[in-house]
Amino acid sequence: MRNRFVAELEKRAEENEKLILLVGDIGFGVFENYKSQFPDRYINMGIAEQNMISVASGLAKEGYTPVVYTIIPFLTMRAFEQIRVDIGMHARNVLLVGVGGGFSYDILGPTHHALEDVALMRSVPGMTIFTPGSPDQLSKCASEIFQVDGPTYVRLGKNGEKNMEEGSDFDSNFGAFTHGSDSSIFFVSHGPLSYEVETARKAISIKSDLQVKHISVVRNEPVSASLFEYLKKSGKEVYFFEENYFPGSLYSEYCRYYAQEPTSNTLVSGVVVDKKFYSRVASRPEILDEMGLSPEKIEDFFYSRTEFMVKE
């Protein structure tokens, strides 16, 4: 997904001579082609993320389109005050791009895990959030992402994410991809975890007599009211699976929405990351399995909460 973002960035830089890329001393070997094409529109700000955000705000004020790129914890957490004040309060047209969503930087430990970022960015008034789950999802929404109308945050994985869009449809009202046949049972996810969720959905359709519709959300904020209304009206069972903590998750947003006018016959449930710092050295698949977010554990969670018939 990271490489696909760079390709999309280069396309937009050709079209928009005001686009400037600022990086926090990362991306070596990734942005070489961009730098060769647009040497005057590439700035390595060094390990000074707070200053990078303030510079981006100033560039936006002068009519430029700054794109800020670095690892998520250093972008959204270290520089949160500058994002809130310099970009959010002034509604600057700045595109913030964080790499390493969830447990993407698995073995680097909790300093590099990104589990709070969506909650932080959702708390900034006027912030738009995109959480693509695959390279093709990113490309499908690239035009909207690069419009940069006000503060925008894009949460990327790392690299090597697999596409899962064959047979899926993009619903612009939902800001999401839909997978599977029409059903009253819904899986909702976002980001690279959508691949694990889609894998589980396909396995369930083979093993049981139940069909599940999977909604992989890309436009995460503002949350689509039409999506939530659709889930409430059409869903007999709604399950959320997210590679972040509960606060600020789509699951928490839906619980708040659903509580306003609860539907008694709808089961609402989900799995998010345990609210703790994960310090054991392990790969992302190992961590997801421990957190109940591997395809096999997602299946188990679903079967434990629904009635199903195994196919003969």
C-alpha positions in Angstrom: 0.0 0.0 0.0 2.9 2.4 0.7 4.2 2.0 -2.8 0.8 2.5 -4.3 0.5 5.7 -2.3 3.8 7.0 -3.7 2.6 6.2 -7.2 -0.7 8.1 -6.6 1.3 11.0 -5.0 3.5 11.3 -8.1 0.4 11.5 -10.4 -1.0 14.3 -8.3 2.3 16.2 -8.1 2.3 16.2 -12.0 -1.2 17.8 -11.9 -0.6 20.2 -9.0 2.5 22.2 -9.0 1.7 23.5 -5.5 1.9 20.0 -4.0 4.9 19.7 -1.6 6.0 16.6 0.2 7.4 16.8 3.8 8.9 13.7 5.4 10.2 13.1 8.9 13.5 11.5 8.0 12.0 8.3 6.6 11.1 7.0 3.1 14.6 6.4 1.8 14.4 4.2 -1.2 10.6 4.9 -1.4 10.6 8.5 -2.7 13.6 8.4 -4.9 11.6 8.7 -8.1 9.5 11.5 -6.6 12.6 13.4 -5.6 14.1 13.1 -9.0 11.0 14.4 -10.7 10.2 17.2 -8.2 13.4 18.1 -6.3 12.1 21.5 -5.3 8.9 20.0 -3.8 10.5 17.5 -1.4 11.6 18.5 2.1 13.2 16.2 4.6 12.3 17.9 7.9 14.4 15.5 10.0 13.3 14.1 13.3 11.4 17.3 14.2 7.7 16.3 13.7 6.2 19.2 15.6 8.1 21.7 13.5 7.1 19.7 10.4 3.4 20.2 11.2 3.8 23.9 11.8 5.7 24.3 8.5 3.0 22.4 6.7 0.4 24.7 8.2 2.4 27.8 7.0 2.7 26.4 3.5 -1.0 25.7 3.4 -1.7 29.3 4.4 0.4 30.5 1.5 -1.7 28.4 -1.0 0.5 25.3 -1.2 -0.8 21.7 -0.8 1.5 20.1 1.8 1.6 16.3 2.2 3.2 15.2 5.5 4.5 11.7 5.7 6.0 9.7 8.5 5.5 6.8 10.9 2.1 7.1 12.7 3.1 7.4 16.4 5.6 10.2 15.5 3.0 12.0 13.4 -0.3 11.7 15.3 1.0 11.4 18.9 4.3 13.3 19.1 2.9 16.2 17.1 -0.7 16.1 18.3 -0.7 19.6 19.8 0.5 21.1 16.5 -2.1 19.1 14.5 -4.8 20.3 16.8 -3.8 24.0 16.9 -1.8 24.8 13.7 -3.9 22.6 11.4 -7.2 21.8 13.0 -8.1 25.2 14.5 -7.1 27.0 11.3 -8.8 24.4 9.1 -5.6 24.2 7.0 -5.6 22.1 3.7 -2.9 19.7 4.9 -2.8 16.0 4.1 -1.3 13.9 6.9 -0.2 10.5 5.9 0.8 8.0 8.6 2.4 4.7 7.8 2.3 1.6 10.0 -1.4 1.4 11.1 -2.2 -1.1 13.9 0.5 -3.7 14.4 2.2 -3.2 11.0 5.5 -2.4 12.8 5.0 -5.6 14.8 8.4 -6.5 16.2 9.5 -2.9 16.8 7.2 -3.0 19.8 4.7 -0.6 21.4 6.5 2.6 20.6 5.8 1.9 16.9 2.4 0.3 17.2 -0.5 2.6 16.1 -3.7 1.8 18.1 -4.7 5.3 19.3 -4.3 7.3 16.2 -7.8 7.1 14.8 -9.2 8.1 18.1 -6.9 11.1 18.3 -7.5 12.3 14.7 -11.3 11.8 15.1 -11.2 14.1 18.1 -9.9 17.0 15.9 -12.9 19.0 14.6 -13.1 19.1 10.8 -10.6 16.2 10.3 -11.4 13.8 7.5 -9.9 10.3 8.0 -9.3 7.6 5.4 -8.3 4.0 6.3 -7.8 2.0 3.1 -7.3 -1.7 3.5 -5.4 -2.5 0.3 -3.5 -0.9 -2.6 -6.7 -1.1 -4.8 -8.8 0.5 -2.1 -6.3 3.4 -1.9 -6.3 3.9 -5.7 -10.1 3.9 -5.8 -10.3 6.6 -3.2 -7.2 8.6 -4.3 -9.1 11.4 -6.0 -11.1 12.0 -2.9 -8.1 11.7 -0.6 -6.0 14.2 -2.6 -8.7 16.8 -2.8 -7.4 17.9 0.7 -10.4 20.1 1.6 -9.4 20.9 5.2 -7.3 18.7 7.5 -7.1 15.1 6.2 -5.5 12.0 7.8 -4.7 8.8 5.8 -3.8 5.7 7.8 -1.7 3.3 5.8 -0.4 -0.1 6.6 3.2 -0.7 5.8 3.7 -2.7 2.6 2.8 -6.0 1.0 -1.0 -5.8 1.7 -3.1 -8.0 -0.5 -6.0 -6.9 -2.7 -9.4 -8.3 -1.9 -11.6 -6.3 -4.3 -12.5 -9.0 -6.8 -16.3 -9.3 -6.7 -16.7 -6.3 -4.4 -18.5 -3.0 -5.0 -17.5 0.5 -3.8 -20.4 2.4 -2.3 -19.6 6.2 -2.4 -22.4 7.0 0.1 -20.9 4.6 2.6 -17.3 5.4 1.7 -16.8 1.6 1.8 -16.3 -1.5 -0.2 -19.0 -4.2 0.2 -18.1 -7.9 -0.2 -20.5 -10.9 -0.4 -24.2 -11.3 -1.1 -27.0 -9.4 0.5 -27.5 -10.5 4.1 -28.8 -9.4 7.4 -25.5 -10.4 9.0 -22.7 -7.8 8.6 -19.0 -7.7 9.3 -17.6 -4.2 9.5 -13.8 -3.5 9.3 -11.3 -1.0 8.0 -7.6 -0.9 7.1 -5.4 -3.9 6.4 -7.4 -6.0 8.9 -10.1 -6.1 6.3 -8.1 -8.8 4.5 -8.3 -11.1 7.6 -12.0 -10.3 8.0 -12.7 -11.0 4.3 -10.8 -14.3 4.6 -13.0 -15.3 7.6 -16.1 -14.3 5.7 -15.3 -16.5 2.8 -14.5 -19.4 5.1 -17.8 -19.0 6.9 -19.7 -19.0 3.6 -18.1 -22.4 2.7 -18.5 -24.0 6.1 -22.0 -22.9 7.1 -25.4 -22.2 5.7 -25.0 -18.5 6.5 -24.1 -15.6 4.2 -22.3 -12.6 5.6 -21.9 -9.2 4.0 -18.6 -7.6 4.7 -18.3 -3.8 4.7 -14.7 -2.5 4.5 -14.8 1.2 5.4 -12.3 3.6 3.8 -13.8 7.0 4.6 -13.7 6.6 8.4 -14.5 10.2 9.4 -16.9 11.8 9.1 -18.7 8.5 9.7 -21.4 7.8 7.0 -24.8 8.3 8.6 -26.3 6.4 5.7 -24.0 3.4 6.5 -25.0 3.4 10.2 -28.7 3.8 9.3 -28.4 0.9 6.8 -26.8 -1.3 9.5 -29.4 -0.5 12.0 -32.4 -1.1 9.7 -31.0 -4.1 7.8 -28.8 -5.8 10.3 -30.0 -8.7 12.4 -26.4 -9.2 13.5 -23.6 -6.6 13.2 -20.0 -7.4 14.1 -17.1 -5.0 14.1 -13.5 -6.0 13.8 -10.8 -3.3 14.2 -7.0 -3.1 14.7 -7.2 -0.4 17.2 -8.5 0.3 20.7 -12.2 0.7 21.4 -12.2 4.4 22.0 -12.6 6.2 18.7 -13.3 3.0 16.8 -16.2 2.5 14.4 -17.5 0.1 16.9 -17.7 2.8 19.6 -19.2 5.3 17.1 -21.9 2.8 16.1 -22.7 1.9 19.8 -23.2 5.6 20.4 -25.4 6.0 17.3 -27.3 2.7 18.0 -28.0 3.7 21.6 -30.0 6.7 20.5 -32.7 4.5 19.0 -31.8 0.9 19.9 -33.4 -1.9 17.9 -34.1 -4.8 20.3 -33.8 -7.6 17.8 -30.3 -6.6 16.5 -27.1 -8.2 18.0 -24.2 -5.7 18.0 -20.8 -7.1 18.9 -17.2 -6.9 17.9 -13.5 -7.5 18.6 -11.0 -4.7 19.0 -7.4 -4.7 20.4 -7.1 -5.1 24.2 -6.4 -1.8 25.8 -2.8 -2.5 26.8 0.8 -2.0 25.5 1.8 -5.1 23.6 5.5 -5.6 24.4 6.1 -9.2 23.5 8.3 -9.5 20.4 6.0 -11.2 17.8 4.9 -11.0 14.2 1.7 -9.2 13.3 -0.2 -12.5 12.5 0.9 -13.8 15.9 -0.4 -10.7 17.7 -3.7 -10.7 15.8 -4.3 -14.3 16.7 -3.6 -13.5 20.4 -6.0 -10.5 20.1 -8.8 -12.6 18.5 -8.4 -10.9 15.1 -6.8 -13.7 13.0 -9.2 -15.2 10.4 -9.6 -18.3 12.5 -10.3 -16.4 15.7 -12.8 -14.2 13.9 -14.6 -17.3 12.7 -14.7 -18.7 16.2 -16.0 -15.4 17.6 -18.8 -15.4 15.0 -19.8 -19.0 15.6 -19.9 -18.4 19.4 -22.5 -15.7 18.9 -24.8 -16.9 16.1 -26.9 -19.9 15.3 -25.5 -21.7 12.3 -25.8 -25.0 10.5 -22.6 -26.7 9.2 -22.9 -27.8 5.6 -23.0 -31.6 5.0 
